[in-house]
Amino acid sequence: MCGMWVGVRARQPTFRTSLMNMKLFRIVLVLAGLLFVGSVGVIYAAGTGPADALVADGAPQTVAPHSGLWYRVEYEPARKDKDATITLDAAAKNAANGAAGLRLAIYTPEQIGNWIRGDELTAIGNGSKGVDHDLIWSGRFQSGQTLYAVVYNDTDAPITVMVNATGAVKPTTPPPPTPTPLPNPFHEDTPVGKGVSGKIAFLDAQGGNLYTVNGDGTGLQRVSFGMDPQWNHAGNQIALARQGPVPGIFLINADGSNERLLYNTTEPRSPDWSPDDGMLVFSRQTDVKGGGQICFRGRCFTLPTNSIWHLGLLNTSDGHYNDLPTTDHAFTPTWSNDPNLIVYNDTTLGLVKTSPDDDPSLEPFVGDLRPGVGSYDPLKILSPQFSPDGKQIVMMMAQPPTWQIGIVNTDGSNRHLLTQMDNLDFAHPSNVAPVWSPDGKQIMFLSDRNGKWEIFVMNADGSNVQQVLKNVTDQIPLTYSYSGERMLSWK
């Protein structure tokens, strides 16, 4: 079969007979089976590595430019068909280019283990062009194990792909049937507005294309790609994060020119500007703790890992870096108009205040996810952002089964929702990724209330909700992954 790994039996991994390699294999299994529920990693999109690899079930997934999307396949040699076959097909909207710019690489736990120890990541096989599929690989092993298939996108644009595994693999469980939704007889459609003032920077997906457009829908322009774009206060530069091919914090001019790397670091997120545009605060992963296995009476259990995220400060003129006092799970920082006040979201606590100059208490002032404390308040929060006058913070608040937009005063008082789900609806849309207008009178956000992600705006008190930039979202599909990403910025 196409893409067959020739000589599999002769080159069978030796971890079954080597105690050292057996320990390494267990470490790999820990990575492959991390328990993300209750850990910081839960807010980040799956498929970023072996720890949160997707199931190869043929579901459409988008691969960001110059990045890889990880899948796992459970090989079971006891099945009638001894070969595992992994196929990759580009979605119909990419059919013009087929799989051009895509690569399919296959790894075993041994290769992943060597990679974790610092060796080069080397594939045991690569997909090749097939008769019925864009790329296909087949292989056979002597024992059951977890295989990893990685789709690499070498192009400058996101590509939607379907990856499927058949043959000697553990079958995936289809989702249970769901009832046919009944329409809400009292549902009111959101009116389409004429637009807004100013200029918008937006992403089509996390790590995807970055566009700018006028508030009335004119002047659409692709300017770059990356994550979490943020206009500076002067409106002439955009800061963004990028996790590959060169990871770090980047600055570009408003028209996309003069792109430059300000600071090189792994796993950066969410840059935000100081009031005078002289500094940037951002989040980055600094460590991964925990993991491993515990065994009792012959049964072994995988222990969860804990990703450590801290905030850093960058001088925008020379890229000089300083640490900022934070807790160990600091995400999505937002800088007030007060140069000494920064608020961030700790996913194990709530909203926390810190400062470049003072000694902060690092106690949550909105929400508190610590059971047993007197201030316990099980509020899950994402994407806080200060209002331009520094008096309020808009944020996402978990309202299961949805996310909605809430607002709170800077001192933690008067917390309330601006959007709410309608209990009469069978399909409950979410409202996410809020940002302020430059004058603080409106809030822009994404919503899937019409069956896909589109852009809406409302007054700062939640009234007068209107859809905007419909001509843009009709031609550019948006994807939101609930990873706290900033999809919009408004100047």
C-alpha positions in Angstrom: 0.0 0.0 0.0 1.1 3.6 -0.6 3.4 5.0 2.1 4.1 1.5 3.6 6.9 1.5 6.1 9.0 -1.3 4.6 10.8 -3.6 7.0 8.7 -2.9 10.0 9.3 -6.3 11.6 13.1 -6.1 11.2 13.2 -2.6 12.7 10.7 -3.2 15.6 11.3 -0.9 18.5 13.2 -2.6 21.5 11.4 -0.9 24.3 9.6 -4.2 25.2 12.9 -5.8 26.3 14.7 -2.8 27.7 13.9 -1.5 31.2 15.2 1.9 30.4 13.2 2.2 27.2 10.2 0.8 29.1 10.4 3.7 31.5 10.7 6.1 28.6 7.7 4.5 26.9 5.7 5.0 30.1 6.6 8.7 30.0 5.3 8.9 26.5 2.1 7.2 27.5 1.7 9.8 30.2 2.1 12.6 27.6 -0.4 10.8 25.3 -3.0 10.4 28.0 -2.8 13.7 30.0 -5.9 14.5 32.0 -6.6 18.0 30.9 -9.9 18.3 33.0 -9.1 20.6 35.9 -5.7 21.6 34.5 -4.6 24.8 32.9 -4.2 23.1 29.5 -7.9 22.7 29.2 -8.4 26.1 27.7 -6.0 25.5 24.8 -7.0 23.9 21.5 -6.3 20.2 21.0 -3.8 18.9 18.4 -0.8 21.0 19.5 1.3 18.0 20.5 1.3 14.4 21.6 -0.2 15.4 25.0 -3.5 16.6 23.4 -3.5 14.8 20.0 -6.8 14.6 18.2 -8.5 11.3 17.3 -8.1 10.5 13.6 -11.8 10.1 12.9 -12.1 12.0 9.6 -13.6 15.1 11.2 -12.6 18.4 9.5 -9.8 20.3 11.3 -8.0 23.5 10.4 -4.2 23.5 10.3 -2.7 26.9 10.9 0.0 28.3 8.5 3.5 27.0 9.1 2.4 24.7 11.9 1.5 21.0 12.7 -1.7 19.4 13.8 -1.2 16.2 15.9 -3.4 13.0 15.8 -3.1 9.8 17.7 -4.0 6.3 16.4 -4.3 3.2 18.7 -2.7 0.3 16.8 -4.2 -3.1 17.6 -2.4 -6.0 15.9 -5.0 -8.6 17.0 -7.4 -7.3 14.4 -8.0 -9.2 11.1 -6.3 -6.5 9.0 -2.8 -6.3 10.4 -2.0 -3.0 8.7 -2.8 0.4 10.0 -3.7 2.9 7.2 -3.8 6.7 7.8 -5.2 8.9 5.1 -5.2 12.7 4.7 -7.6 14.6 2.4 -7.8 18.4 1.9 -11.3 19.8 2.3 -13.2 20.7 -0.8 -12.5 24.5 -0.4 -8.8 23.6 -0.7 -9.4 21.3 -3.7 -7.7 23.6 -6.2 -4.4 23.0 -4.6 -5.1 19.5 -3.3 -2.5 18.6 -0.7 0.1 21.0 -2.0 2.0 22.4 1.0 0.8 19.6 3.3 3.0 16.8 4.7 1.9 13.7 6.7 4.5 12.3 9.1 4.1 9.2 11.4 5.9 8.7 14.7 6.0 5.9 17.3 6.4 6.3 21.1 10.1 5.6 20.6 10.5 8.6 18.3 8.4 10.8 20.6 10.5 9.7 23.6 13.8 10.5 21.9 12.3 13.9 21.0 11.3 14.6 24.6 14.9 13.8 25.7 16.2 16.4 23.2 16.9 14.5 20.1 15.6 15.5 16.6 12.0 14.4 15.9 12.4 11.8 13.2 9.4 10.2 11.4 9.3 6.4 10.8 7.2 7.1 7.7 5.6 9.8 5.6 2.4 9.9 3.6 2.6 9.7 -0.1 0.1 10.5 -2.8 -2.6 7.9 -3.2 -5.2 7.0 -5.8 -8.2 7.9 -3.6 -6.6 10.2 -1.1 -4.3 13.2 -1.1 -1.8 11.5 1.2 -1.7 7.9 2.5 0.5 5.8 4.8 0.3 2.2 5.9 2.4 0.2 8.4 2.5 -3.0 10.5 3.9 -3.6 14.0 4.4 -6.6 16.3 2.7 -5.1 19.3 0.0 -2.6 20.1 1.0 1.0 20.6 0.0 4.6 20.1 1.0 6.0 16.8 1.1 9.7 16.1 0.3 11.3 12.8 1.2 14.9 12.3 -0.1 17.1 9.5 2.3 19.9 8.6 1.1 22.9 6.7 4.0 24.6 5.0 1.9 27.3 3.3 1.0 30.9 4.4 -2.7 30.1 4.7 -4.8 27.8 7.0 -5.9 24.6 5.4 -8.8 22.4 6.4 -8.0 18.7 6.3 -9.6 15.3 7.2 -7.4 12.6 8.7 -8.7 9.1 9.1 -7.3 5.8 10.4 -8.5 2.4 9.3 -7.4 -1.3 9.5 -5.7 -2.6 12.6 -6.7 0.4 14.7 -9.1 0.9 17.6 -12.4 2.1 16.2 -13.6 5.6 17.3 -16.9 5.8 19.0 -19.5 7.8 17.0 -21.2 10.6 18.9 -24.7 9.7 20.3 -27.7 10.8 18.3 -29.1 14.2 19.3 -32.7 15.2 19.1 -33.8 17.5 16.2 -34.0 21.0 17.6 -37.4 22.7 17.7 -37.4 26.4 16.8 -38.0 28.9 19.5 -41.3 30.6 18.5 -40.2 33.8 20.3 -36.7 34.0 18.8 -35.8 37.4 17.4 -33.2 37.8 14.7 -30.3 40.2 15.4 -30.6 43.2 13.0 -27.7 43.9 10.6 -26.2 47.3 11.3 -24.6 49.8 9.0 -21.2 49.4 10.6 -19.1 51.1 13.2 -16.4 53.8 13.2 -12.7 53.1 13.3 -10.7 50.1 12.1 -10.8 46.5 13.1 -7.9 43.9 13.2 -9.2 40.3 13.3 -8.1 36.7 12.9 -9.9 34.0 10.9 -8.6 31.4 13.3 -6.2 31.0 16.2 -2.8 31.2 14.5 -4.5 32.0 11.2 -4.6 34.9 8.9 -4.7 38.5 10.3 -6.8 41.0 8.5 -7.6 44.7 8.9 -10.8 46.3 7.7 -12.6 49.6 8.1 -15.6 49.6 10.5 -18.0 50.0 7.5 -16.7 46.8 5.8 -14.4 48.5 3.3 -10.7 48.3 2.9 -10.3 44.6 3.7 -6.6 43.6 3.7 -4.6 40.6 4.9 -1.6 41.9 6.8 0.0 38.9 8.5 -0.8 35.7 10.5 -0.5 34.8 14.2 -2.4 35.0 17.5 -4.0 37.6 19.8 -3.5 40.8 17.7 -3.7 44.1 19.6 -3.6 47.7 18.2 -1.4 50.1 20.1 -3.0 53.3 21.4 -1.5 55.4 18.6 -3.2 53.1 16.1 -0.1 52.7 13.9 1.2 49.3 15.1 -0.2 45.9 15.9 1.4 43.5 18.4 0.8 39.8 17.9 2.0 36.4 19.2 3.3 33.6 17.0 4.1 30.0 18.0 5.8 29.0 14.8 7.7 28.8 12.6 9.7 31.4 14.6 7.9 31.7 18.0 7.8 35.0 19.8 6.2 38.5 20.1 6.0 40.4 16.8 5.3 44.0 15.8 3.9 45.1 12.4 2.8 48.5 11.0 -0.9 49.1 10.5 -0.6 48.3 6.8 1.3 45.0 7.4 4.8 46.5 6.6 7.9 46.4 8.7 7.1 43.1 10.5 9.8 42.4 13.1 10.4 40.0 15.9 10.5 41.9 19.2 11.2 38.9 21.5 11.9 35.3 20.7 10.3 32.9 23.2 8.3 29.6 23.2 4.5 29.5 23.7 3.8 33.3 23.8 0.3 34.6 24.1 -1.8 37.8 24.4 0.4 40.9 24.2 -1.1 44.1 25.4 0.2 47.7 25.4 1.0 50.0 28.2 -0.8 53.4 28.2 2.1 55.2 26.6 2.8 52.3 24.1 6.3 52.0 25.5 5.9 48.5 27.0 4.1 45.2 26.2 2.8 42.7 28.8 2.3 39.1 27.5 1.9 35.6 28.8 4.2 32.7 28.1 4.6 29.1 29.2 7.7 28.7 31.5 7.5 25.1 32.7 5.5 21.9 32.8 5.2 20.1 36.2 3.8 16.8 37.3 3.0 13.9 35.1 4.1 10.3 35.5 2.2 7.2 36.6 1.2 5.6 39.9 0.6 1.8 40.0 -1.4 -0.2 42.5 -2.0 -3.9 42.4 -1.1 -4.1 38.8 -3.2 -1.2 37.6 -1.5 2.0 36.6 -3.0 5.5 36.4 -1.7 8.5 34.5 -1.1 11.6 36.6 -2.0 15.0 35.1 0.6 17.6 34.2 0.4 21.3 35.2 1.5 23.9 32.7 3.1 27.0 34.3 2.4 30.4 32.7 3.9 33.7 33.8 3.7 37.3 32.5 6.6 39.2 31.1 7.3 42.8 30.2 8.9 44.0 27.0 10.3 47.4 26.1 8.8 48.1 22.6 11.9 50.0 21.4 14.6 47.4 22.1 12.8 44.2 23.2 14.4 44.3 26.7 12.6 41.7 28.9 11.6 41.7 32.6 9.6 39.3 34.7 6.3 40.5 36.2 5.1 39.2 39.6 2.2 36.7 39.0 0.7 33.4 40.1 1.6 30.3 38.2 -1.3 30.2 35.7 -1.3 33.8 34.3 -3.2 34.3 31.0 -4.6 37.1 28.9 -3.2 40.2 30.6 -4.9 43.5 30.1 -3.2 46.9 30.9 -5.3 49.6 32.5 -4.9 53.3 31.7 -3.1 53.4 35.0 0.5 52.4 34.1 0.8 50.6 37.5 -2.2 48.3 37.1 -2.4 45.1 35.1 -5.1 42.5 35.4 -4.8 38.9 34.2 -6.9 35.7 34.4 -5.6 32.9 36.5 -7.6 29.8 35.4 -7.2 28.2 38.8 -8.4 31.4 40.7 -10.1 34.2 38.8 -9.1 37.8 37.9 -5.9 38.9 39.6 -4.1 42.3 39.8 -0.4 42.8 39.4 1.9 45.8 38.9 5.2 46.6 37.2 6.3 48.8 40.2 4.4 47.8 43.3 4.3 44.5 45.3 0.9 43.0 44.5 -1.0 40.6 46.8 -1.8 38.3 43.9 -5.2 37.4 45.4 -8.3 37.1 43.1 -10.7 40.0 43.2 -13.2 38.6 40.7 -14.1 34.9 41.1 -12.2 32.5 43.4 -11.9 28.8 42.3 -10.2 27.7 45.6 -12.7 25.3 47.4 -12.8 25.8 51.1 -11.9 29.4 51.3 -14.3 32.1 52.5 -14.1 33.9 49.2 -14.9 30.8 47.1 -16.7 31.8 43.9 -16.7 29.2 41.2 -16.7 31.6 38.2 -14.8 30.5 35.1 -13.4 33.5 33.2 -11.6 34.2 29.9 -10.4 37.2 27.9 -10.6 40.1 30.3 -10.1 43.6 28.8 -10.0 47.0 30.5 -12.3 49.8 29.2 -10.4 52.8 27.8 -11.2 54.8 31.0 -9.9 52.0 33.2 -13.2 51.9 35.2 -14.6 48.5 34.0 -13.4 45.2 32.7 -15.3 43.2 30.1 -14.8 39.4 30.0 -16.2 36.0 29.0 -18.0 34.1 31.8 -18.9 30.5 31.7 -22.7 29.9 31.7 -22.9 26.2 30.9 -23.4 25.0 28.2 -22.4 28.4 26.8 -19.9 31.3 27.3 -21.4 34.7 27.7 -20.1 38.3 28.0 -20.0 39.9 31.4 -18.7 43.1 32.9 -17.4 44.2 36.3 -16.0 47.3 37.9 -12.3 47.5 38.4 -12.7 47.1 42.2 -14.7 43.9 41.6 -18.1 45.3 42.3 -21.3 45.3 40.1 -20.5 42.1 38.2 -23.3 41.2 35.7 -23.9 39.7 32.3 -24.3 41.7 29.1 -25.5 38.7 27.0 -27.5 35.7 28.1 -28.7 32.4 26.6 -32.4 31.9 25.8 -33.7 28.9 27.7 -36.3 28.3 25.0 -33.6 27.6 22.4 -32.5 24.0 21.9 -29.2 25.1 20.4 -27.6 27.6 22.7 -25.1 30.0 21.0 -22.1 31.5 22.8 -20.9 35.1 22.8 -17.1 35.4 23.0 -13.9 37.4 22.5 -15.2 40.9 23.6 -13.2 44.1 22.9 -14.0 47.7 23.6 -14.5 50.5 21.1 -11.8 53.3 21.3 -14.3 55.6 23.0 -15.6 52.9 25.5 -19.2 53.3 24.4 -19.5 49.9 22.5 -18.3 46.3 22.8 -17.6 44.1 19.8 -17.7 40.3 20.1 -18.1 37.1 18.2 -21.3 35.0 18.3 -22.4 31.8 16.6 -26.1 32.7 17.0 -26.7 32.4 13.3 -25.0 29.0 13.0 -21.5 30.2 12.4 -19.1 32.7 14.0 -19.8 36.3 13.0 -19.1 39.7 14.4 -21.6 41.7 16.5 -21.5 45.0 18.5 -23.6 46.3 21.4 -23.7 49.3 23.7 -21.5 49.1 26.8 -24.7 48.3 28.8 -25.6 45.4 26.6 -28.3 47.1 24.6 -28.8 47.7 20.9 -27.1 44.5 19.7 -26.4 44.5 15.9 -24.5 42.4 13.5 -21.6 44.2 11.7 -19.1 43.4 9.0 -21.4 40.8 7.5 -19.9 41.3 4.1 -16.6 40.2 5.6 -17.7 37.1 7.5 -19.8 36.0 4.5 -16.5 35.6 2.5 -14.1 34.8 5.3 -15.1 31.9 7.7 -14.1 32.5 11.3 -13.1 29.7 13.7 -13.1 30.1 17.5 -11.5 27.4 19.7 -12.4 28.6 23.2 -8.8 28.9 24.2 -9.1 32.5 25.4 -7.8 33.8 22.1 -8.2 37.5 21.2 -9.8 37.4 17.8 -10.6 41.2 17.5 -8.9 44.5 18.2 -10.5 47.9 17.6 -8.9 51.3 17.0 
